[in-house]
Amino acid sequence: MGRDKIDRATLIETARGERKADLVIKNGTLIDVFSNKLRTCHVAVKGGYIVGLGDYRGEKYIDAEGGYVSPGFIDGHTHIESTFLTPQEFGRLCLTSGVTAVVADPHEIANVLGLPGVLWMLEMARYSPMRIFFSCPSCVPSSPLESPGGKIDLDDMRKLKGRKEIVALGEVMDFQGLAQGRRDLIEKVGLFEGYALEGHAPGLRGKNLSAYRVSGVSSDHESEDPMEAEEKLAKGFHVMVREGSVARNFEALLPFLMKFQENGRISIVSDDMNILDMARTNYLGTVLARGAAMGIDPLNLVRMVTLNTAMRFNFTRLGAIAPGYLADMVIYENLKDFNPRLVLVGGETVYRSGEPPPEVKAPVKIKKGGGVTLPPLFSPDTFRVKKRRGALKVIRVTPGQLTNRIVSVSSDMFHGRYVSSQVDRDLVKICVIERHRGTGKVGKGFVKGLKLKKGSSVGLTFAHDAHNLVVAGSGDKEMFDAAMQVARIGGGIAVSDGSGAAASLPLKVGGIVSALRWEEVAGGMEKVKQVCESISPLGLDILNILSFIALPVIPEGRVTDRGFIDVDAYRKVSLWD
């Protein structure tokens, strides 16, 4: 959706009551995010803007019937590609939950297709029925420890800077490099001086956190415990409390939210949402409903997804219902479940409860590239791991958390020359195959916590951030079959239980985004979910975990196409101690 044009003279005349408003919302209870109070008054709209509160004449009227009139919700940190949707379809789906604007970091598509991929996202967003703002990807690749298909260098960033869609510098993923004073990262941050500089600092504390903050980066969405969040708030960070499909930190940070709920430097964001969670829940509204049930003032919760977020990005005409603000509003039945009855963007009704969201007429222009190139002489033997003396490093994962732990198991538990998955002990081999340039690189590792059943396998090319091909399975043959299936569909997801039940989801745009309508993508993902539930009690969380297992900027252990990565040591290490 493009930016609304301002006819100031007409707005002023309408605000004075000399002209009729285009629309008047009457009989509503207004959520005043400035005073944190509820007010009973009419809302007048002209030319897409709110012109007044009170007694106005209108060309049209909407009767709120005592419902709560709220500013449209803003998600201040998300990655559209995580839903597998185009920006158009993402917008259609968001409106059903009252989210009318997002700030999206397109570094997923950038890691596959580079600058052309980012420009494709910006172009497609123009046809979205919601407001989509973007941050400029800052770390593509996220670190030197992985091999993406595309990159964003300083020249690319200069080309993106100044475009009206770009409102921030995207999260600086390589927090260690910036805290250590890497010159290239300092130059990137300096280029965007005056913009909102977005951070990514999982577990960073003390002097290193201060070093990261003094660079200019001033937000973070990675806190997992209240003390970490409080330290970041005290050091001047805008703290974004994340509740997505993969990382779910809201409940862990509840004491922090209760203590600082009136602070204007706290927002609630999603970061990464899968299509089924988006389609089946109320998105940010679901999080607010949980918070209200846990004792947080609903008005403070609304501020965390409206005014607080708008102020973070200097959106001077979003995030509130007041004269001069854009008429992005939601009418709720109550402040308990936050289910939207009616959603407006720029004063136009874009969603009514019980009705399908509007169709997007614009065609999707599929960006070429980003398929799957497998290594030469690819076979089950490609996945072999030779047994050595000593202890094997293993990644222990926990559903709902992005951080993990490196643990060790004795080599004595393995028999023969090679180390294989042992699903009866919840030990699963994973491999990350470089797919973009056919280099033949294959990184190998082992994971505890997936709880895969015998005969099962998973393969996917949506794998942060380089989006190489990640495969896991109960045996090398199963892993080979999964990789071949993902290659056959041109990138996407393939799961199998090894005894007939299998499902796949092609992602034709770079191996990470589908060109289909969100309803069709959700239907395909439902089939994948059913197979996931048959191969592990974790269900869809298997994909969530594996999609982050190759991201070498979140502690402790990761596997990329380069090998096993000790994130704290910031280097590739041997699988064996």
N, C-alpha and C positions, 0 to 999 in steps of 0.2 A: 504494500500500500504506500502510495506516494505521500509526500508531506502536504498538509493542508495549506491552501493559500489564505492569506489574511486580507479581508476588506475591512480595514480598521474603522473607516467612517460608518459603514453599515452596522458594524458590531456596536459602536458607541451609540448610534441612534437607537438601536434595539435595546441596549442596556438601559437607556433613559426612558424606555417605554414609548418612543415615538413611532416605532415600527412593530409589526407583529413578529413574534418569534416563529421560526420554522416548526419548532416542537416545544411543548411544555409537558414535563413529567409531573403529574399531580398526585397528591395523597400518598406520598412516600416518606419514609423516615431516612433522612440523609445522614450518612456517616461523614462527619466533619473531621478529617484527619489532622487539621491544624490545631483545633482545640481539644481533640479527642473526646468529642461529645456527639450525641445523637440530636438531630434537629428535625422538626416537622416543617417542611416548606416545599414549594414547587421549584422545579429547575427548568430554566428557559435556555433554549439552544438556537443559535443562528449560524448558518454557514459552517457547521461542524464544530463550533465553539460554544462553550457555556457563557452566556451573557449576563445572567442574573439569577438570584435566588429570591423567591417571593411571588408576588402577584403580577403575572404577565399574561398577555393575550397571545394565542398561538394559532398557526394554521392547522396544526395537528396536536392531539393530546394523547398521552399514554397514562392510563390510570394504574399507578403502582399498587393500589389496593392495600395500603399499609405495609407493603414490603420494604426492605432495606435497600436504599440506593447507595451503591459503593462505587468508588473509582474502579476502573478496570484493573485487574491484577497485572503486575509486571514481573516476569522471571528475569532476574538480573544476571544469571549465568547459566547458559545451557548450550548444548551441542545438538543442533537439529538432526545431524546425521545419525545420532544414536537411536533415533526412532525409525530409521531406514526410510524416512519420508522426504519428498521434495519440500522446499519451503512453502509451496502452495498448499499441499495436502497437510503439512504440519499446522498451517494457519487454520485450515478448516476444522481440524481436530481440537486445537487449543480453544477456540471460541465456545465449544460445548461446555467448558469448565470455567468460563469467565476470565480467562487469560487473554488480554487484548494486545499485549506487547511483550517482546523478549529482547534480550541482548544475547546474541549468539556468537560464539567463537567458531569459525569454520575451519579450524585447524585439522579436522579429520579429513575433509576432502582435499585440503592443501597437502597433506602427507601422501596422498595418492597422485594428485594431478597438478600440484603446484599452483602458481598464480592463475592459470586458466580455470582451475577448479573453483577457486574463490570467486572469480568473476562470474562464473556460472551460477553460483549460489546467490550472489547479489542480483543477478538478472532475474532469476526465478522468483526471488523474494518480492519483486515489484508487483507480481500478480497475486500475492497472498492477501486474504481478506483481513489480516491483522497487521499490526505494525512490527516489522522485524528490523532491528538495528544490529550492527555487527561490530565486533572488535577485530583488530588487525592481528592475524596470527603472528606470534613473536618467536616461537621456538619450533620451527619445522626444519629439521627433525627436533624432537623433544630433547635429545642428547646425542652425543657422537657414538652411542652404544647400540644404535639400531640403524636399519637401512630402509628408508621410505622410498616411495616412487617419485615423490615431488619434494620440492623444498621452497622455502620463502626466504630470500636473502634481503639485505638492506635496500637494494634497488627496488625489489618488489614492494617492500614496505613503503618506500617513498611514493610509489605509484598509487598505493591504496590510501595513503594519508591524504586527507583533504576531501575525499569522496563523502558525500552527504550521509551515506549509509554507515560510515565508520565513526564510531563514537568513543572508542577506547582502544588501548593496546591490550591484546589478548593475554591470557594468563602466561606469565613467565615460568614455564615448566621447569627449566633447569635452575631451580632455586639454589642448588649447591654452587653451580658455576657463577651465578650472579653474586651470591654471598662471598665468594672467593675473589671477586673483582675481575672476572673475565672481561676483557676489553670489548669484544664483539657484542656481548650482551649489554654492557654499559652504553654502547653506542646506540643500540636498538631502543633502549629505555629512554635515552636522551632525545632521540628523534621525536618521541611522542610527549615531550614535556608539555604540560597544559591539558592533556587528556587524562581521563581516568586510566590509571595503570594497574592492570589486574594481576593478582598474584596466585601462587600455587606453592604452599610451603608446608607440606605434611610433616608434623612432628618437629618443626624448626622452633628452637627456643633460645633464650639467652642472647649472647652476643652475636651469634649467627643470624638470629631473627632481627636484631637491631641493624646488622649490616645489610640485610635484605630490604628492610624498611627504608634505610637512609638512601638507597638507590633511587627512591621515588615510588616504588611499588606500594600501593596503599589499600589493597583488599586481599582477602584470603577466604577460601571456601573449604579448606581441608581439615579443620579442627575436629578432633574425635573425642576430646574430653573437656570439661568445663574450665579447668585451669589453663589449658592451652588457648582456648578461646578468649579467656579473660586477659591473658598476657598480650595477645594480639590486639585486643581492644585498647588496652592501656598504652600500647606502643603506636597507636594511631591508625591501625588497620580498620577498614570497614569489614566487619565480620559477617560473612555469608554462611548461614546455617544450611547445610545441604541435606536434602531428603529426596533421593532419586531412586532408581531401580537397583543400582549396584551398591552405592554408598548411602547408607541410611544413618545419619548422625543426629537426627532431631531429638530422639528420646535421651540419648547419652548427654546431649547438651541442654536438657530441660532445666537443670539447676541454673545454668548460665542465663537462659532465656527468662526464667522467673525473676532473677536478680536484676537484670538489665532490660526488662521488657519495654521500658519507656525511652531507651536510648535510641537516638536517630541514626546510629551507625551500625545497625543490625538489619539484615535482610534474610529472607528465606528463599532458597533457590533449589533447582533440581539437578543441575549439572548434566546428568545423563539419565534419560527415561527411555525404557523400551516401549514399543508400540502397544503392547497389551496393557501395561500399566496406565499408559495415557488413555487408552480407549475404555478401560473398565473402572477407573477411579476418577475422582474429581480433580486430579492434578494438584495444584497448590491448595485448592479448597479442601481436599482431604487432609492435608497437613494442618491447615488452620482448624479444622473440625477436631482433630486429635488434640491440638494445643489448647483449644477452648475447654475440652473435656478434662484436660489435666490441670486446669486452673489458671491459665494465662488469660488476661483480659482480651476478649475478641477484638476490641478496637485497636489495641496494641498490635495484635496479630495482623489486622488489615493494614496498618501502617507499614509493617515489615514487607509487604508485597505491593505497596503502592508508593506513598510519599518517600519513605526511606530510600527505596531503590531509585526513584526518579531523581532525588537529590544527589545520590551517588554519581549519576551520569549527567548531571546538570540538565535534566529534562525539565525545563522551566514551565512547560505547558502540559505536563502529564503528572499523574499520581494524585490528583485531588479533584474535588467537585467545587469549583469556585469560578467567579468571573474571569475570563481570559484563558481558562484551561480547555484543552480539547475534550470534546464530549464523548469520551470513552467511559462507559458506565455499565454497571451490572445491577440488576434487581434480584435480590435474594428473598426467599420466603422467611428465612430466619438466620441467626448468627450461630447456629449449632452445627448444621451440616454444610452450609455454604453452597448449596446446590442452586445454580443460576436459573431464574425464571425467564429472564430476558437479558440479552447482551447487545450493547450498542457500541459502534466504533465511528467516531466522527459524527455522532448524532443519528446514524443510520442503523436500523435494526439488522443485526447479522445472525442472530440465533434466538430461537424460541424453544423453551423446554418442550420435549416431545416431538419436535420436528427435526428433520435432518439438517445439518449445516449446509450453507450454500455451496453449490458446485462452482468450481473454478474453470472458466472457459479457456484460459490460455493453454496452449500446447506445451508439453514438456520437451525441451530440446535436450536429448540425451548427450552427455559429454562422452566422447570416445576415449578409450584407454582404461587401464586399471584392471586388466584380466588376470589370469593365472598362468605363469610360466613355471613349470616344474623343473627340477634339476635334471641334468643328463643322466641316463641310465637309472632313472627313478624306479625303485622297487621296495619291497618290505625291508630289504637289507639296509636301505638308507637310514632307517630308524635305529639301527643297532647301537648299543652302548656297551663298550668293553668293560668287563669287571676289573677292578684294581684292588689292591690292598688298602685297608683303612676304612674310613667312614664316608658314606655317600651323603652329600648335601641334598636336602629335600625342602621344598617350600610348603609350609603349613598354612592353609588358607582358612578364612572365616567368612561365611556368608554375611553380607551386609557391611563389610569393611573392605576398604581397598588395601590397607597395609596388611602385610603378612609377616611370618617369621621363618627364618632359616633354621632347620633342625637337622640332626644327623641320624643315620641308621647304619648299623654295622654291615660291612660287606659279607660277613659270615651268613647272613640270611639269604644270600643269593647262591644258586648252584649253577655250574657251567661257566662258560667263557663270557657270556653276555648277561647284562642286567635287563630284565623285562618288568612290565607291570605285574603287580601282585594285588589284584583287586580284593582278595580275601583279607588283606592287611591294609586296605585303603591306600595303596601306593600305586599311583598311575603315572606312566611316562607321558610327557608332552614334548612336542617338537614344533619349532617355528621355522617355516620354510620361506626364504626370500622369494617373492613371487613377481616382483615388478620388472626386474631386468635379467632374470635367468642366470644369476651369479652362481647358483648351486649351493649357496650357504644354507646350512641347517643347524640351528641351535637346539640343544637337547637338555632336558631336565626331568625332575620328578616332583609330583605334588601329592600331598596328603590332605584329605578333606573333601574330595570330589564324590566319593562313595559310588563310583561307577560299578555296574554289574558286569559279569562275565559276558564276553561277546560284543559289548557295546563300543561305540566310537562317536566322536564329535569332530567336526571340522568347520572352520569359519575364517573368512577373510576380513570381517569387521573385528579388528584387534588393535586397540590403542597402542601407540599412536601411528606407527608405521603401516599398520593394516596389512601385515604379511599373513601368510596362511598358518593358522594355529591348528594343530591336531592333537587329540588325546584319545587313548583307547586302551582296552584291556590286553591288546597284543599288537605286534608290529603289522601283521596282516590287516587287522581291523583299522589301524591308523592309515595304512596305505589305501585301503578302499575308501575311507572318508576323504582323503586328499584328492583321490581321482574323481570322486563325485562332485566335490566343490569345483574342481577344474572343469569338469564337463558342463556345469551350469554357468561358467564364466565368472565365478565368484559369488559368495553368499554363505549360506549355512547348510550343512548336511549332518543329520544325526541318524543313528541306526542302533537297534538292539541286537543285531546279529542273527535274528531268527525270523525275519520277515517284516517287522515293523520299522519303517524308515520314513523320513520326511526331509524335504529340502526347501529352501527359500532363495531363489535367484535374486541377486542385487546387481542390476545391470549397469548402474552408474558407479564406476570405479570399484565395484565389488563391495560397496558399503551402503548404497542407496537404491531403492526401488523406484521405478517410474510409474507405478500403479497408484490407484486411489487408496486412501488410508484404510477403507473398509476391506479391500482385497488383501492388502499387506497384513492386516490384523487376522484375516482368515487363514492366510498361509502360515503366519506365526503361531496360530492356535494349533495347527497340525504338528509343528515343530515342538511346541510345548508338551503335547500329549506324549510324544516319543521321549522327550527329556524326562518326563515323570515316570516313564516305564524303565529308564536305565539308571535313575538315581533318585533318592528321596529329596534331593535338592531341587529337582525339577528344572525350571528355567534359570535358576541361579547358577547352574553349570555354565551356561553361555555367558552370564554376567561375569563370573570369575575368570573364565578363559579369555574374555575380551579384554581383560586388564592384565593378564599374566605376563604380557610382553612389554609393559610400559615401564621403562627403566628410570623413572623419576619418582617412584613411590616405593618406600622401603618395604621389606628388606631385600627379598630375593625376587628376581625376574628372569625370564628366558627370552632372549631375542634371537634373531637369525645369527647374531655374532657369538652366542653361547650363553652360559650361565652368568648372570650379572649380580654382583653384590652392590646394591644401590648405595649403602652407607660408605663403602669403600670407593664408590664411583668408578668401578672397573669390572672387566670380565675376569672371572676366577675359575679355577678347576672345579669340576663336580665332586672331586675327591679331596678329603682332608689327609 
